[in-house]
Amino acid sequence: MVAIERATAVPYPKGGPPACREHDPELWFPPHDDRFARQICAGCPLARSCREHALAYDLYGIWGGTSRRERETHWRERGIRPLPAYVHKDVAEPSPQPRPRKRPARPAADVVPDPPPVEQGPSKRCPRCRMVRALTDYYPNAANPDGLAAWCKPCFREIAGRDATRP
């Protein structure tokens, strides 16, 4: 069996309980003659709030002295689509999740664009900082084919400074 949950309830403001509460509920739903129901609604202190509630939700029957056909005319004239009056628990859809914003792709942190080459005499690119530096910015190292260290002096100093602080 499908469980039905009432989406909203008509609030009872200071006017007290509605006048329809003392009468048979069947009077407010067709195929009965609705004139008696409309007379009761006309003298009810809550007719206005009941009518506003019925205009907001797609309700069946006489509410606040208006029929469903009158409310449909109201909705059509104003281009309004009322909310459903009842929600089936087993059919109810979950609330839509906000769509994630698409962000522009960021370059990886370790990928740095290559700087433009320097045209000042012989130079070499440091593989660590990717800077093109003059050959005088490299320590000598006979083990390498060019006779210079692979990293530039600033990179060596940075690493040496880190190593000096280790216990």
C-alpha positions, -999 to 999 in steps of 0.1 A, spaced: 0 0 0 13 35 -8 17 58 21 5 93 15 17 122 35 -1 156 36 22 182 22 9 211 42 -19 219 66 -41 249 67 -30 270 97 -55 283 122 -48 319 129 -64 340 156 -99 335 141 -101 300 157 -111 267 141 -128 269 107 -166 268 103 -164 237 81 -151 217 111 -186 213 125 -201 199 93 -198 167 72 -165 168 51 -183 152 22 -202 185 16 -170 201 3 -163 175 -24 -183 169 -56 -208 154 -67 -227 172 -39 -243 206 -44 -217 231 -34 -240 260 -25 -243 250 12 -205 246 14 -200 281 -1 -225 296 24 -205 281 53 -173 294 38 -187 329 34 -192 332 72 -159 315 81 -132 337 97 -106 316 80 -120 317 45 -93 340 32 -63 319 45 -81 287 33 -86 302 -2 -49 313 -3 -38 278 7 -60 263 -20 -46 287 -46 -11 277 -37 -17 240 -38 -36 218 -63 -64 208 -40 -97 191 -48 -131 203 -36 -144 236 -22 -117 256 -3 -123 291 10 -155 293 -10 -139 286 -43 -142 255 -65 -114 238 -83 -127 251 -116 -125 287 -103 -90 281 -90 -79 266 -123 -92 298 -140 -72 318 -115 -40 298 -122 -45 299 -160 -51 337 -161 -19 343 -140 3 316 -156 7 299 -122 13 262 -117 2 251 -82 22 228 -60 10 192 -56 -12 187 -26 0 152 -17 34 135 -19 38 98 -23 67 87 0 77 58 -22 77 79 -54 91 111 -40 122 122 -58 152 133 -37 159 170 -38 181 179 -68 217 182 -59 234 214 -70 255 209 -101 292 213 -95 307 243 -111 332 236 -139 364 252 -131 392 259 -156 418 232 -156 448 242 -134 483 232 -144 499 207 -121 520 223 -93 552 207 -104 548 217 -140 563 251 -146 565 266 -181 599 269 -195 614 304 -193 626 319 -225 662 312 -233 689 337 -225 711 348 -254 741 359 -233 770 337 -241 772 300 -232 743 289 -210 728 258 -195 693 249 -182 690 237 -146 666 207 -145 654 216 -110 644 252 -114 642 251 -152 660 284 -155 685 290 -182 717 303 -165 752 313 -175 778 285 -171 794 305 -142 762 298 -122 771 261 -120 796 244 -97 823 223 -114 818 185 -115 843 164 -134 819 134 -134 795 151 -159 803 152 -196 802 190 -196 823 193 -165 796 212 -146 771 202 -119 736 194 -131 719 219 -108 726 256 -106 743 272 -76 710 286 -61 694 252 -62 724 236 -46 724 262 -19 687 257 -12 692 219 -9 724 224 12 705 248 35 677 222 40 703 194 47 721 216 72 690 220 93 684 183 95 694 167 129 
